[in-house]
Amino acid sequence: MKQTKFIGLMIINLLLCHLTFAQSVKIIFDTDMDSDVDDVGALAMLHGFAHQGDAEILAIMVSGLNPWSPGAVDVINTWYGRPDIPIGAVQRFGVYHKSKYARSLCGEFKHSPQLDEHTPDAAMLYRKILASQQDTSVVVVTVGDLTNLSNLLKSGPDQFSGLNGTDLVKKKVKHLVCMGGRYPADLDPNPWGNFKPDPCSTQQVVAEWPTRIYFTGGGAFADSVQTGRIFFQEKYKHTPMAHAYKLFLEGWNRSWHHSADIIAVYVAVKGYLPYFRLEDRGYNHIFEDGTNVWRLAPRDNRHYLVSEFAAGIDPRRVAEKFDSLMAPRR
């Protein structure tokens, strides 16, 4: 009788472990990690989800040419106890942005010095990681320029897979979450944001990406979710995240920032509910200069938009939840 009970408990534990594993979302995170600091908060949240068993971080790609950005990513990964996460970066014909924090993070905190000069090519690393995963199992979330994703789509067969980039994505990726643009429209020609610095890549990815794309917006929507206060608490002041936020916000006279990239990570791991509303009509139209407008017709079955709150949602409560997920822990 005791043996039967023991076997029964073992089976229950195995089932619980299986359920936990099944609920873990496999994530490839694509970031510029340079011109804005919400990339830091988004990566912190992703590690928070990994700690909870909600996410498995397969790799992190850097979409810009700032030479300190891969090291800054590695600083955060290392601090969270995950120094072995593969990191790739665009190698040529990318966008360069200055950063208020990337170089300082590399100087102040532990990271792999090899990343400063020998970061693997992101498109090649995408192919290697995707080829090793089960079909339709990977969620890609991009919070930077779309250069890496464009290079991936244009890639050909190699030692990792006999498929071209588009077919490899179609086979292995569940969907893409893409932070970029402001909605319902961003017609400002100034080349800031994630769509306009490399507009050719943006047009290609938005038009040709073969899975669903969940677009998340910036602007007033992201501004209303004011996160980052957690990093200004005394017990977290010596963390890389606090260092980056303080450097970036110096002179702003505030201890919070918008949550554009952070919202995208939340949607990638947990979906749009319960905080947000999903727009499933229309499509995201990208102009030649990277400006965009969400048109309600015709319908593109690949395009979905998350850029509004669900009924009755207070953005301040969302910010509190996000800060708790971003809370530094090892």
N, C-alpha and C positions, 0 to 999 in steps of 0.2 A: 504493500500500500504506500509506504513512504517512497519507494523507488518510483512508483507510478506518478506520485505527486511531484517528485523532483524532476522527472522527465517532462511533465506538463509545464512546470515553471520554466524549464530550459526552452521549450518550444515557444512559450509566450515571449520570453526575452529575445529570442531570435526574430520573432515576428515584429517586435517593437523596434529592434535594430534595423530590420529591413524597411519598415515604414519610415524611420528617420532618414535612412539613406535615400529612399525613394523621393523624399520631399526636398532633398538638397539640390538646389538649382546649380548646374554647371555653368560658370560665368567666364567669359573672356571680356576684360575691361579695357577699353581703348580711350586714352586720355592724352591731352596735350601737356598737362602738369607744368604749366608755365605762367601764362598771362593772368589767370584768375586763381583764387584760392579755394573755390568750391570743389575743385578737383581733389584737393587734400581731404576735405570733408566727405566727399563721395567715396574715396578709397577707405577712409576710416569706417564709414558705415558698412562697406562691403566686408571689411574684416570683422565688424561686429556681427554681421549675418553669418560669417563663417564660424565664429565662436559659438553661435547658437545652433549650428548644424543646418542652417537654412540655405547656405551657399557653399559651393566648392570653387575656389578661384583657380582656374586652369592656367591662366597666363594674363599678363598685363602688357599692352602695347602702347607705345608713345607715338603720337601722330605728328609732332613737331620736331624741328631741328635744333632746339636749344640743347647744347651738349650736357647740361646738368640735370635735365629732366629725368632720364632713366635712373640716375643715381638718387634723385629725390624720391622716386617711386620705391627704390630698393631700401632707402632709409626707413620709410613707413612700413614696408613689408617686414624688414628685419626687427623693427621695434615691436611689431605684433607677434613675433616669433615664427614668421614664415619667410625666411631668407631665401628659400629654394624655389619660390614661384618664378617661372621663366618670364623674362622681360625682353621684348623686342622693340624696335624703333624704326621709323622711316629713315632710309639711308641717303637718298638723294631726291632732289626736286620736291622737297617739302617746304613747309612754312616755318619761318623763324619768328619767335616771339621773345621779347625780354621777359624776365621773371624777377620779382622782388624777393623770392624765397628759395628757388631751386638750388642755386650755388651755395647759399648759406647752410641749407640743410645738409648738403654733402660735406661741408666743412665742420659742422658741429656734431654730427651723429654718424654712427657706424653704418657703412655700406660697402658693397663690393667695388673696389677701385677699377676692376676690369671693365665695368659698365661705362666708365668715362670715355673709353676709346674702342671697346670691342663689343658693343651691343649687337645682338643678332638682328638681321633684317626682319621687320615685322611681318611682311607678306609671307616669307619663308616659314617663320614661326607659326603663323596662322595655319598654314598648310600642314605642318608637322602635327600640331595639336589637334586640329579638326580630323585629320585622317585617323587618329588613334581613338576617336570617340565613337560611341554608338550613334546610329542614324537618328536625326532630328532630336538630339539630346542637349545641344549647346545653345545658350542664350548669349548673344553678343550685345554689349551695351557700349555705345560710343558717346563720349562727352567732350570730344575735341574735333579737330578737322577730320574730314572723311578720306584723307589721303591714303591711309593704310587699307581701308576697305575697298577703295578703287583699285589699288595695286593688287589686292587679293583677287578681285573679280577678273582682272586682266591676266592673272598668272596662268601658266601652262602646266602640263603634267611634269612630275619630277619624281625623285626617289621616294617621296612620301605617299603619292597618289597618282594614279593614271588619269585622274579627272582634271579638267580645267577648273579654274577658280570658281566660276559661276556654278558649275555642276557639283563641285565639292561643297559649296555653301548650301545648295539646295538639298544635298543628301544629308549633311551633318547638323545644320543649324535649325533650331526650332523657330526662333524669330529674332529680330533685331530691335533693340530699344535705342532710339536716336535722339539725343538732346541737341536741338538746334532750331533756330528761327524764333520768331515771336508771332503770336496768333491773335486774331485771324490773319494779320499780314505784317510783314516787315519790309518796307520799301525804302528804307534809309540806305543810300549807297555807300556810306562809310564802311570800310572793310573790317569790321569787328565781328565777333561772334564765331560760331563754328561753321557756318555755311559759306560766308563770303571770302575768307582768306584763300581758299582753294575751290573756286566755284565750279570748275570743270569736273573735279572729283565729286562734288556735291550733286551736280546734275546726273552724273553717271550712276552713282549709288542709288539715288532716289528713283531713277527710272528703271534700273536694271536689277536691283537686288531681288533675288528670286523667292524670298520668304516674306512673311508679314513684317511690316515695320511699324512700331509704335513710336510716334513722334511725341516728345515732351517739350514744353515751351519755356522760354525765359520771360523777360519783361516783368510787368506788374504781377503776373501769376507767381513767378519764382520769388520776386521781391517780398511778397506778402508772407512767405515762410522764412522767418528770420532765425537762422541757426548759427551755431558757432559759439554761443555763450558758454557752452560746456567747457571749452578749451581755456577759458579765462578763470576757471575755478582754481583755487590755490593748489589743490592736490594734483592738477594736471599741467601746471605751468612749465614743467621741465620736459614735456613731450615734444616730438617733432611737429605734431599738429598745432600745438599752441605756438610754437616758434614761428611756423609759417603764417598762421592767422595774425599774429601780432605784427610781423613784418609787413604783411599786405595791408592791414588796416591802420598802420601808423599814419597819423594825421587826419583820419576819418572821424575821430572823436566818437567812436561807437565800438561795441564789443559783439557785433553780429554781422552776418553777411547773407546774401540771397542763397537760395537752395536749388538753382537750376540743375546742376549736375547731380545733386543729392536726390532730387525727385526722380531722376532717370534711374539711378541705382535701386531706389525703392521699388519702382515699377518693374524693373528687370527681375527682382527676386520675389516680390510679394504680389505683383499685379497692381491694377489701378484701384481696387477696392480696399478699404471703405472710404478713402479720402477723396477720390477723384472721379470725374465723369468721363466716359469714353465716347468720343465722336466717331461714328462708323460710316458717316456719309462723306462722299467727295474724295479729294486727294490733295496732296501737297504739291503745289506748282512752284518750281524753282526757275527763276529767270537766269539769264546768262551771267549776270554779275553776282549771283548767289543770293539775291533777295528772294523773298518767298511770299506766297499767299495761299491760304487754305480755301480751295474752291469746293463748293458743295455738290457740284456735278461737273463731269460724269463721275461715277463711282469707280475707284480703283480698289479692287478687293484686297490689295496688299497694304493699303494705307489706313492707319488709325491714329487718332489724335488724343492726347491726354494733356489738356491745358486749361481745365476748369475744375473747380471743386464740386464735389457732390453736394446735394441739398443739405443744409444745416451744418456744414462743416466749418469750424472756426480755424483759420490758418494758424492761430497761436497754439492750439492744441496739437496740430500737426508738427509744428516746430518743436514742441516739447518732446513728442515721440521721437522725432528724428534726432534730436540732441541726445536722447537716451541711447539710441542705437549707435551714435557716433562716440559715445563715452569711451575714452581710452581704457583698454584693459588688455591683459596678456593671458 
